[in-house]
Amino acid sequence: MSDFTPEEIAAVYRAIHERRDMRHFLPDPVEPALLRRLLLAAHDAPSVGFSQPWRFMRITDPVLRDLIYALVGDEIGRTAEALGERKDEFLKLKVEGIRECGELLAAVLVDGRENQVFGRRTLPEMDLASVACAIQNLWLAARAEGLGMGWVSLFDPSQLAELLEIPAGGKPVALLCLGHVEAFYPRPLLETAQWQSRLGLDGLVFENRWGNK
């Protein structure tokens, strides 16, 4: 039996269902105590072999933020070209909020991960999965606190690593735009823009053998 109250259970599911990848932000700053709570929630995430391979970097230098914005802009252009016939459709989408958000964070895989064997010997990518868990914790906590967050992956990791002076072997995996919002999207933005529809769960759950629903 759960030791959560029905109201607490409902709140967890609400945060999950109403979490959105936000691209529109208000300029208001994020209160330091609130930011720390969110980062503590991220740090409470599970990790392979309890390795805690995440590092979070606050981007507070406006010049650095502009350089990151330009770096993302370059990748947006390259992605548009790679999309071929969907290029113009893609370019109409708002895919980042780097200049508008109150806080810009970089989520980074720490260097020296090759020394972590527990849980990674056959699945070395589990360190990346661990960072993703930390990001999801941060995202859900932000939604519960009434803050929006957007995950930006449109950048060259080596160029961003150079900008942020990340040690060799470390790797930035996400830029996280965090901040106050006027309202949360009623549906995922890419779904509203008819970029792609959510897949039905029944087609994604198999039993015993691949494809056996």
C-alpha positions in Angstrom: 0.0 0.0 0.0 1.3 3.4 -0.9 2.3 5.8 1.9 1.4 8.7 -0.3 -2.0 10.3 0.1 -4.4 10.2 -2.8 -3.7 13.9 -3.3 0.0 13.4 -3.3 -0.3 10.6 -5.9 -2.5 12.8 -8.1 0.1 15.6 -7.9 2.9 13.3 -9.1 0.8 12.2 -12.1 -0.3 15.8 -12.8 3.3 16.9 -13.0 4.1 14.1 -15.4 1.2 14.7 -17.6 1.5 18.5 -17.6 5.2 18.8 -18.1 6.0 20.6 -21.3 9.1 21.4 -23.3 8.8 25.1 -23.0 10.2 27.7 -25.5 8.5 30.9 -24.4 9.6 32.5 -21.2 9.1 35.7 -19.1 12.3 37.7 -18.3 11.8 37.3 -14.5 14.8 35.8 -12.7 14.6 32.4 -10.9 14.9 32.8 -7.1 18.2 31.3 -5.8 16.5 29.2 -3.2 14.1 27.8 -5.8 16.9 27.0 -8.2 18.8 25.1 -5.4 15.6 23.1 -4.7 15.4 22.1 -8.3 19.1 21.2 -8.6 18.7 19.1 -5.4 15.8 17.3 -7.0 18.0 16.6 -10.1 20.8 15.3 -7.8 18.4 12.9 -6.2 18.1 11.0 -9.5 19.1 7.4 -9.8 22.4 6.7 -11.5 24.2 3.6 -12.8 26.5 2.2 -10.0 25.6 5.3 -8.0 28.2 7.1 -10.2 26.3 10.5 -10.3 27.8 11.4 -13.6 26.1 14.7 -14.0 27.4 18.2 -13.6 25.2 21.3 -14.0 26.7 24.6 -15.2 24.9 27.9 -14.8 25.5 30.3 -17.6 25.4 33.7 -16.0 27.7 35.6 -18.3 25.6 37.4 -21.0 28.4 37.3 -23.5 28.7 33.5 -23.1 25.0 33.2 -23.4 25.1 35.1 -26.7 27.9 32.8 -27.9 25.8 29.8 -27.0 22.8 31.3 -28.8 24.9 31.7 -32.0 26.2 28.1 -31.7 22.6 26.8 -31.4 21.6 29.0 -34.4 24.3 27.4 -36.5 23.0 23.9 -35.7 19.4 25.0 -36.4 20.5 25.9 -39.9 22.3 22.6 -40.4 19.4 20.7 -39.1 17.0 22.5 -41.4 19.2 21.6 -44.4 19.3 17.9 -43.2 15.5 17.8 -43.0 15.1 18.3 -46.8 11.5 18.9 -47.7 10.6 19.7 -44.1 13.2 22.5 -43.9 10.8 25.5 -44.1 8.3 23.8 -41.7 11.1 23.3 -39.2 12.4 26.9 -39.5 8.9 28.1 -38.5 9.1 26.3 -35.2 10.5 28.0 -32.1 13.0 25.4 -30.9 14.8 27.3 -28.1 14.5 30.0 -25.5 18.1 30.7 -24.7 17.9 34.5 -24.7 14.6 34.7 -22.9 14.8 32.2 -20.1 15.7 33.3 -16.5 18.3 30.6 -16.1 20.4 28.8 -18.6 22.0 25.5 -17.5 24.2 23.1 -19.3 23.9 19.4 -18.3 27.3 17.7 -18.7 28.6 14.2 -18.5 31.6 14.2 -16.2 35.0 13.1 -17.5 36.7 9.9 -16.4 33.5 7.8 -16.9 35.5 5.0 -18.4 36.6 4.1 -14.9 33.0 3.3 -13.9 32.4 -0.4 -14.8 29.5 -1.2 -12.5 26.4 -1.3 -14.8 28.4 0.1 -17.8 30.6 -2.8 -18.9 28.1 -3.9 -21.6 26.0 -0.8 -21.7 28.4 2.2 -21.4 25.6 4.6 -22.5 23.9 4.1 -19.1 25.8 7.1 -17.8 23.9 9.2 -20.4 20.7 7.5 -19.2 21.6 8.6 -15.6 22.0 12.2 -16.7 18.6 12.0 -18.5 17.0 10.8 -15.2 18.5 13.9 -13.4 17.2 16.2 -16.1 13.7 14.6 -15.8 13.7 15.1 -12.1 14.6 18.7 -12.6 11.9 19.1 -15.2 9.1 17.6 -13.1 10.1 19.6 -10.0 10.2 22.8 -12.1 6.7 22.0 -13.4 5.4 21.5 -9.8 7.0 24.8 -8.8 5.3 26.6 -11.7 8.5 27.1 -13.8 8.9 26.1 -17.4 11.9 24.2 -18.8 13.0 23.5 -22.3 15.7 20.9 -23.4 17.8 22.1 -26.2 20.1 19.6 -28.0 20.8 21.7 -31.1 24.5 22.3 -30.7 27.9 20.8 -31.6 29.0 19.1 -28.3 32.7 19.7 -29.0 32.2 23.4 -29.7 30.1 23.9 -26.6 32.6 22.0 -24.5 35.3 24.4 -25.7 33.1 27.4 -24.9 32.5 26.1 -21.4 36.1 24.9 -20.8 34.9 21.3 -20.0 37.8 18.9 -19.3 38.7 16.4 -22.0 36.4 13.4 -21.8 33.5 15.4 -20.4 30.6 16.0 -22.7 27.7 18.5 -22.7 24.4 16.7 -23.5 21.8 19.4 -22.9 21.1 23.1 -22.7 18.3 23.6 -20.2 16.2 26.8 -20.5 14.5 27.4 -17.2 12.3 30.2 -16.1 8.9 31.7 -15.4 6.3 31.4 -18.1 3.0 33.1 -18.9 1.3 29.8 -19.3 2.1 26.1 -20.0 1.2 24.7 -23.4 -2.0 22.7 -23.3 -0.3 20.1 -25.5 3.3 19.5 -26.5 4.3 22.3 -28.8 5.4 20.0 -31.6 2.1 18.1 -31.4 0.2 21.4 -31.7 2.4 22.4 -34.6 1.5 19.0 -36.2 5.2 18.1 -36.5 4.4 14.7 -35.0 1.6 13.0 -33.1 2.0 11.1 -29.8 2.2 7.3 -30.4 -0.5 5.1 -28.8 0.8 3.1 -25.8 -0.8 -0.2 -27.0 1.5 -0.3 -30.0 4.6 0.2 -27.8 4.1 -2.6 -25.2 5.0 -6.1 -26.1 4.8 -9.4 -24.2 7.6 -12.0 -24.1 8.6 -11.6 -27.8 9.2 -8.5 -29.8 6.1 -7.4 -31.6 3.8 -9.6 -29.6 1.2 -7.2 -28.2 
